[in-house]
Amino acid sequence: MMEIGGGIIKDRLVVVGIADLKVTADPEDILITYALGSCIAVCVYDPKVRVGGMIHFMLPVSQKYEKKALENPAMFGDTGIPLLFHEMYDHGARKEDLVVKVVGGGRMQDKRGLFKIGKKNFMIVRKILWKNGIMIAAEDVGEMVPKTVRMHVKDGKVIVTSRGKDQEI
């Protein structure tokens, strides 16, 4: 809670579930997603118009799952990431002002690296952003530790909680 002008404003948690995305311009909102393993959270912020967005996607590409991708494009990186950016633009964000941070892509339940879903998820993020001329400002990817991510819309700060500790990226 914070005091502003004699009143109290409570920050609101806006939960971004698995295979979900949210965009908001409300400075009281904190976008949060829990238990990132091999999934990826892409956090996007425009500091000029103060709009933030986050996606928590599960799989890199939708080509084998066309019906699911139509029903829920946020499930996949190749369909969800473009949707996230279009939502940001609909809220007044501009590509040249965006700050992008990426979290997740772990090797959960894949200790031998057989499936490499986390690595493939991160690769699709990099590919899509590179093709669109957008750089990643910060990342916390890999490892075999679940992560929780919070993005504060008032200032774009991204906090990653892992092993009981918070770290700003």
SVG drawing of the C-alpha trace seen along z (x, -y; Angstrom):
<svg xmlns="http://www.w3.org/2000/svg" viewBox="-12 -15 33 53">
<polyline fill="none" stroke="black" stroke-width="0.4" points="0.0,0.0 1.1,-3.5 -0.2,-6.9 -0.8,-9.5 -2.3,-12.9 -3.7,-11.8 -5.4,-8.7 -4.3,-5.1 -3.9,-3.2 -3.7,0.5 -1.8,2.2 -3.9,4.8 -2.6,8.2 -3.7,9.1 -3.1,12.8 -1.8,14.0 -2.6,17.7 -1.0,20.4 -1.8,19.9 -3.0,16.4 -2.1,12.8 -3.1,9.5 -2.4,5.8 -3.2,2.9 -2.6,-0.8 -3.7,-1.1 -0.7,-2.2 -2.1,-0.4 -1.9,3.0 0.8,5.5 0.8,8.3 1.8,11.6 2.3,15.1 3.2,18.1 5.2,21.3 7.1,20.7 9.0,23.9 9.5,24.6 6.8,22.0 7.9,18.4 6.6,15.1 7.2,12.2 6.8,8.9 6.4,5.8 6.4,2.2 6.1,-1.2 7.4,-3.8 6.0,-6.8 2.4,-5.7 2.8,-3.5 1.2,-0.4 2.3,3.1 1.6,6.5 2.5,10.1 2.0,13.5 2.6,16.9 2.8,19.3 3.4,23.1 4.6,24.3 6.7,22.6 4.7,23.3 1.0,24.0 1.3,25.8 0.3,29.2 -2.5,27.7 -4.4,25.4 -7.7,25.8 -6.2,25.1 -4.4,22.1 -7.6,20.6 -9.3,21.2 -6.4,19.9 -3.6,18.2 -1.8,17.4 -1.0,21.1 1.7,20.8 4.6,18.4 4.1,18.1 0.5,17.0 0.5,15.4 3.5,13.1 2.2,11.2 -1.2,10.9 0.4,9.5 2.2,6.8 -1.0,5.9 -2.8,5.5 0.0,3.2 -0.3,1.1 -4.1,1.0 -3.3,-0.6 -1.1,-3.3 2.3,-1.7 4.8,-2.2 7.3,0.4 10.3,-1.9 9.5,-2.6 9.0,1.0 11.1,2.6 10.9,6.4 12.0,8.8 11.7,12.6 11.5,15.2 11.2,18.9 12.3,21.5 13.5,23.9 14.4,27.6 11.6,28.8 11.1,32.5 13.6,32.9 16.9,33.3 18.5,35.1 17.4,32.5 15.4,34.8 12.5,32.6 14.1,29.1 10.7,27.4 12.0,24.5 14.9,23.9 12.5,24.1 10.2,21.7 13.0,19.2 14.2,19.7 10.8,18.8 10.7,15.6 14.1,14.6 13.2,15.4 9.9,13.4 11.5,10.4 14.6,10.5 12.4,10.6 10.5,7.6 13.6,5.6 12.8,5.7 15.6,6.3 15.3,8.2 16.3,5.7 16.7,8.4 16.2,12.1 16.1,14.8 15.8,18.1 16.9,21.7 17.6,23.5 15.5,26.1 13.7,23.8 10.1,22.6 9.8,18.8 7.1,16.3 7.1,13.0 5.6,9.6 5.6,6.5 4.6,3.2 2.7,1.1 3.4,-2.2 7.2,-1.9 7.7,1.3 9.8,3.0 10.0,6.8 10.6,8.8 11.4,12.6 10.9,14.7 12.9,17.9 14.1,20.1 12.3,17.6 14.3,14.6 13.2,11.6 15.4,10.2 14.7,7.3 15.7,7.9"/>
</svg>
